[in-house]
Amino acid sequence: MCVGCRRRAAPSHLVRVVGGPGGSLLIGRGLPGRGAWICADAPGCVQKAAKRNAFAKALRVPVAPAAVLALWPSPDP
């Protein structure tokens, strides 16, 4: 289930995110530790998750706001 939109989806449509050192976020299915899932093709899900502080809640570790925004860079104007 996506922590942003809370939609259930097949694993092939989701990306696994784990907490890294210093409040960073790492992407990868094979990484050890508690993970959170986010839709792979929806930048709005990352924004929703950031607004609700969903990564910190799901991972149970402090997450830097810049780390969340780095998951899906905003498009250049």
LOVO-201364 format. One record per residue: x, y, z of N, C-alpha, C, O, CB in turn; residue number from 1; residue in one letter. Coordinates in steps of 0.2 Angstrom, whole numbers. Glycine has a CB too. Layout:
BEGIN
R,X,Y,Z,X,Y,Z,X,Y,Z,X,Y,Z,X,Y,Z,NUM,A $
...
//
This chain:
BEGIN
R,4,-6,0,0,0,0,4,6,0,9,7,4,-5,0,6,1,M $
R,3,11,-4,7,17,-5,5,22,2,0,23,4,4,21,-11,2,C $
R,11,24,4,10,28,10,8,35,8,6,39,13,17,29,14,3,V $
R,8,37,2,5,44,0,-2,44,-1,-6,48,2,9,46,-6,4,G $
R,-4,40,-6,-11,40,-8,-15,34,-4,-22,34,-5,-12,39,-15,5,C $
R,-12,29,-1,-15,24,3,-18,19,-2,-23,15,0,-20,26,8,6,R $
R,-17,19,-8,-19,14,-13,-16,8,-13,-10,8,-13,-20,17,-20,7,R $
R,-19,2,-13,-16,-4,-14,-14,-5,-21,-18,-4,-26,-21,-10,-11,8,R $
R,-8,-8,-23,-6,-9,-29,-2,-15,-30,1,-17,-24,-3,-3,-32,9,A $
R,-1,-18,-35,4,-23,-36,11,-21,-35,13,-15,-36,4,-26,-44,10,A $
R,15,-25,-32,22,-23,-31,26,-20,-36,31,-17,-35,26,-29,-28,11,P $
R,24,-22,-42,28,-20,-48,26,-12,-49,30,-9,-53,26,-24,-55,12,S $
R,21,-10,-46,19,-3,-47,21,2,-41,20,8,-41,11,-2,-48,13,H $
R,25,-2,-36,27,2,-30,34,2,-30,38,-3,-32,24,-1,-24,14,L $
R,37,7,-26,44,7,-25,45,7,-17,41,10,-13,47,14,-28,15,V $
R,50,3,-15,51,2,-8,56,7,-6,62,8,-9,54,-5,-6,16,R $
R,55,11,0,59,16,3,61,14,10,57,12,14,56,23,2,17,V $
R,67,14,12,70,13,18,73,19,21,76,23,17,74,7,19,18,V $
R,74,19,28,77,25,31,85,24,31,87,18,32,75,26,38,19,G $
R,89,29,29,96,28,29,99,32,34,95,35,39,98,31,22,20,G $
R,105,33,35,109,37,40,107,44,39,107,47,34,116,36,39,21,P $
R,107,48,45,106,55,45,99,57,42,98,63,40,111,58,41,22,G $
R,94,53,43,87,55,41,86,55,33,81,57,30,86,62,43,23,G $
R,91,51,30,90,51,22,86,45,21,84,41,25,97,50,19,24,S $
R,84,45,14,79,39,12,83,36,6,86,39,2,72,42,10,25,L $
R,83,29,6,86,25,1,80,21,-3,75,19,1,91,20,4,26,L $
R,81,20,-9,76,16,-13,79,10,-15,85,9,-17,74,20,-19,27,I $
R,75,4,-14,78,-2,-16,74,-8,-13,72,-8,-7,85,-3,-14,28,G $
R,72,-13,-16,68,-18,-14,72,-23,-9,69,-26,-4,65,-22,-19,29,R $
R,78,-23,-10,82,-28,-7,86,-25,-1,90,-29,3,87,-31,-11,30,G $
R,85,-19,1,88,-16,6,85,-18,13,79,-19,14,88,-8,6,31,L $
R,90,-19,18,87,-21,25,84,-16,28,85,-10,27,93,-24,29,32,P $
R,80,-18,33,76,-13,37,69,-12,36,66,-15,31,80,-7,37,33,G $
R,66,-8,40,59,-7,39,58,-3,33,62,2,32,56,-3,45,34,R $
R,53,-4,29,52,-1,23,45,2,22,40,0,26,53,-6,17,35,G $
R,44,7,18,38,10,16,37,10,9,42,10,5,37,18,19,36,A $
R,31,9,6,30,9,-1,27,15,-4,22,18,-1,26,3,-3,37,W $
R,29,17,-10,26,23,-13,25,21,-20,29,18,-23,31,29,-12,38,I $
R,20,24,-23,18,23,-30,24,25,-35,27,31,-34,12,27,-33,39,C $
R,26,21,-39,32,22,-43,31,28,-49,36,31,-51,34,16,-47,40,A $
R,25,29,-51,24,34,-56,20,40,-54,17,43,-59,21,30,-62,41,D $
R,19,41,-48,15,47,-46,18,52,-41,19,50,-35,8,44,-43,42,A $
R,21,57,-44,24,62,-40,19,65,-34,22,67,-29,27,68,-44,43,P $
R,13,65,-36,8,68,-31,8,63,-24,7,66,-19,1,68,-33,44,G $
R,10,57,-25,10,53,-19,16,55,-14,15,54,-8,11,45,-21,45,C $
R,22,57,-17,27,59,-13,25,65,-9,27,66,-4,34,60,-17,46,V $
R,22,70,-13,20,76,-10,15,75,-4,15,78,1,17,81,-15,47,Q $
R,10,70,-5,5,68,0,8,65,6,7,67,12,0,64,-3,48,K $
R,13,61,5,17,58,10,21,63,14,21,62,20,21,52,7,49,A $
R,24,68,11,28,73,14,23,77,18,25,79,24,32,77,9,50,A $
R,17,79,16,13,83,19,10,80,26,9,83,31,7,85,15,51,K $
R,9,73,26,7,70,32,12,67,36,11,63,41,2,64,29,52,R $
R,19,68,34,24,65,37,24,57,38,26,54,43,25,68,45,53,N $
R,22,54,32,20,47,32,27,43,32,26,37,35,16,46,26,54,A $
R,32,45,29,38,41,29,41,40,36,43,35,38,44,44,25,55,F $
R,41,46,40,44,45,47,39,41,51,41,37,55,44,52,50,56,A $
R,33,41,50,28,37,54,29,29,52,29,25,56,21,39,53,57,K $
R,29,28,45,30,21,43,36,18,45,37,12,46,28,21,35,58,A $
R,42,22,44,48,19,45,50,19,53,55,16,55,53,23,41,59,L $
R,47,23,57,48,24,64,55,27,65,58,25,70,47,18,67,60,R $
R,57,31,61,64,35,62,63,42,59,58,43,55,69,32,58,61,V $
R,66,47,62,66,54,60,68,54,52,73,51,50,70,59,64,62,P $
R,65,58,48,66,58,41,67,66,39,62,70,41,61,55,36,63,V $
R,72,68,36,73,75,34,69,77,29,68,73,24,81,76,32,64,A $
R,65,82,29,61,85,24,64,85,17,61,83,12,58,91,26,65,P $
R,70,87,17,74,87,10,75,80,7,75,79,1,81,90,11,66,A $
R,75,75,12,76,68,9,70,66,6,70,62,1,78,63,15,67,A $
R,64,68,8,57,66,5,57,70,-2,55,67,-7,52,68,10,68,V $
R,58,76,-2,58,80,-8,63,77,-13,62,78,-19,59,87,-7,69,L $
R,68,74,-11,73,72,-16,71,65,-19,74,63,-24,80,71,-12,70,A $
R,66,62,-17,64,56,-20,61,57,-27,61,53,-31,58,53,-15,71,L $
R,57,63,-27,54,65,-34,56,72,-35,52,76,-33,47,63,-34,72,W $
R,61,74,-38,63,81,-39,57,84,-43,54,82,-48,69,82,-43,73,P $
R,56,91,-42,51,94,-45,53,96,-52,59,97,-53,49,101,-41,74,S $
R,49,96,-57,51,98,-64,53,105,-65,51,110,-61,45,97,-69,75,P $
R,58,106,-69,61,113,-70,56,117,-74,52,114,-78,67,112,-74,76,D $
R,55,123,-72,50,128,-75,51,129,-83,48,132,-86,50,134,-72,77,P $
//
